[in-house]
Amino acid sequence: MSHLMNTYARLPVAFSHGEGSWVTDVDGKIYLDALSGIAVSTLGHNHPDLVAAISAQAGRLLHTSNLYRMPQQEQLADKLAALSGMQEVFFCNSGCEANEAAIKLARFYGHQRGIDNPHIVVMDKSFHGRTLATLSATGNRKVQAGFEPLVSGFIRVPFNDLNAIRSLVEHQSGIVAVMLEAVQGEGGLHPADVEYLRGVRALCDQQGWLLICDEVQCGMGRTGTWFGFQQAGIVPDVATLAKGLGGGVPVGACLAAGKAAGLFGPGNHGSTFGGNQLAMAAALTTLHVVERDNLLGNAVEIGDLIRRGMTEALSGVKGFVEVRGQGLMIGIELDRPCAELVAQGLAEGLLINVTADKVVRLLPPLTFSAEEASELVLRLSGLIKAFLKG
Ligand SMILES: *Cc1c(COP(=O)(O)O)cnc(C)c1O
């Protein structure tokens, strides 16, 4: 019997090594990776620049703690500020931690304005993590069930519905922030409408609320812009990053701007590991390579190829609903639950995911090539057609 806590229904495969968009299992079978370990392996596997940077950093220093200055943190914060148009960054180790920082920041902001019982507006079908506060913010009962009492202070509304938020203005006091994903990932690959995001931004400005964008999945170039919110040309007050930021090394970040900047002082928040030298080397190098190799452009181009290819291959097929998404964050919705496609993909040498029961989710490395895109379309469309027939 395994001594692992049974928190994941793991697939019966273990990988030994990877190269680019391909991974090899312990028996030598090779798979095309269209998932990147859930949007983490931004540069694919065994990227020479990332391996060199991590190795070199490991030979100098791994960690000193935040009791001391770390020039690499300052460099990465400068870089993230320049890319986002935001001002300050707190480093942590994961997405839920980045969101915890954002939630604390919003409550702190409220208290500073004399709001003793601050509330954050959150969305149906959202996903923000598995810690108590972030699962309470998450719009999925399955994530919450069994862990009550939930953390209070969240008000839930339908996603992509500006009037639902507007109607709170008169009926709910104590709102301090609106928290959303520019593209909902776990919830089934639902992009926010551009007009909706602009409307939420304007409403937050008007009401003095913070706009918090959870960019843990849709950030780091995945949609073809550095941040998902940039698809709408807006800048939030708070944004969170993790998954793809370190290209596989755990690192998270909470960014603040405008009225959310300058709020925390020493003692208000912290993390032992957060932003250590190893994580900073990995993130700095990941950002550098994304920029140098124009991987944002690649995400747009290859994402279009995959969406077009899948749409062409599946149009007219009974049971196929639609292909959607932005850049290399792609969802293919079917009319029925299709979780077994994951194991079928594995058998065919393809790593994919299914979320929200009926949506095949693709999150390939941003280095994915046109040839790999064709291969993906070929294998996946074959699988889906066979599944829908069967
Ligand atoms: C994955 C994810 C999280 C949680 O990140 P962890 O690193 O697993 O804690 C939060 N928000 C979004 C949008 C995510 O996709």
PDBQT file of the ligand as one rigid body, heavy atoms in Angstrom, charges set to zero:
ROOT
HETATM    1  C1  LIG A 401      -3.636  26.546 -10.507  1.00  0.00    +0.000 C 
HETATM    2  C2  LIG A 401      -4.341  27.777 -10.146  1.00  0.00    +0.000 A 
HETATM    3  C3  LIG A 401      -4.290  28.301  -8.833  1.00  0.00    +0.000 A 
HETATM    4  C4  LIG A 401      -3.614  27.568  -7.700  1.00  0.00    +0.000 C 
HETATM    5  O1  LIG A 401      -2.234  27.471  -7.891  1.00  0.00    +0.000 OA
HETATM    6  P1  LIG A 401      -1.376  26.479  -6.954  1.00  0.00    +0.000 P 
HETATM    7  O2  LIG A 401       0.044  26.763  -7.357  1.00  0.00    +0.000 OA
HETATM    8  O3  LIG A 401      -1.814  25.091  -7.262  1.00  0.00    +0.000 OA
HETATM    9  O4  LIG A 401      -1.649  26.837  -5.551  1.00  0.00    +0.000 OA
HETATM   10  C5  LIG A 401      -4.911  29.502  -8.589  1.00  0.00    +0.000 A 
HETATM   11  N1  LIG A 401      -5.561  30.169  -9.560  1.00  0.00    +0.000 NA
HETATM   12  C6  LIG A 401      -5.629  29.711 -10.818  1.00  0.00    +0.000 A 
HETATM   13  C7  LIG A 401      -6.333  30.510 -11.862  1.00  0.00    +0.000 C 
HETATM   14  C8  LIG A 401      -5.039  28.492 -11.157  1.00  0.00    +0.000 A 
HETATM   15  O5  LIG A 401      -5.143  28.015 -12.400  1.00  0.00    +0.000 OA
ENDROOT
TORSDOF 0
